[in-house]
């Protein structure tokens, strides 16, 4: 893989991470707004009393407000970036932990459940397992290293590439920018000995994560 190919790969993987960060931030904002409106939105029951929701967990509230319909029809670019190429955003152990399946098995379920129809992918076979897979892949921020041994052989080569990527700025469609940088020893809240980090700005809020530990 030459330098241009590496930069193109990095740009796409940064884009998929940014879109996930942005989606999570948007979902948190939406759920926060709904939580504030919840008390006023409660309706009385047949007896004219307000239902007791004191035993309702936060997880129940969140699950009841998840918009699973967004996975019925997905833009082709988004589908490929997040749910095809984007499977490489997570390590093999991630798939075993959350689904008790391999990455290949997860990919096969997605492929069997969606069909391309013009500019979109349509879900032709839904179910709890598929929705769990799509939602988890969409919202998990437990990212694998940006580049690994499958992309670049040898730790020294990865270090060299991290140096080349230092200072790279990637501009997203919404106008936000992500800057890659090699952290200094004085940087705070960054994993020790990290080779490369990135500062994202989902919804304009700075968020720095380790990209190559």
HELIX and SHEET records of a PDB file:
HELIX    1   1 UNK A    3  UNK A   41  1                                  39    
HELIX    2   2 UNK A   58  UNK A   64  1                                   7    
HELIX    3   3 UNK A   68  UNK A   71  5                                   4    
HELIX    4   4 UNK A   76  UNK A   83  1                                   8    
HELIX    5   5 UNK A   85  UNK A   89  5                                   5    
HELIX    6   6 UNK A   92  UNK A   99  1                                   8    
HELIX    7   7 UNK A  103  UNK A  113  1                                  11    
HELIX    8   8 UNK A  128  UNK A  139  1                                  12    
HELIX    9   9 UNK A  155  UNK A  165  1                                  11    
SHEET    1   A 3 UNK A  73  UNK A  75  0                                        
SHEET    2   A 3 UNK A 120  UNK A 123 -1                                        
SHEET    3   A 3 UNK A 114  UNK A 117 -1                                        
SHEET    1   B 4 UNK A 169  UNK A 171  0                                        
SHEET    2   B 4 UNK A 177  UNK A 181 -1                                        
SHEET    3   B 4 UNK A 196  UNK A 202 -1                                        
SHEET    4   B 4 UNK A 205  UNK A 212 -1                                        
END                                                                             
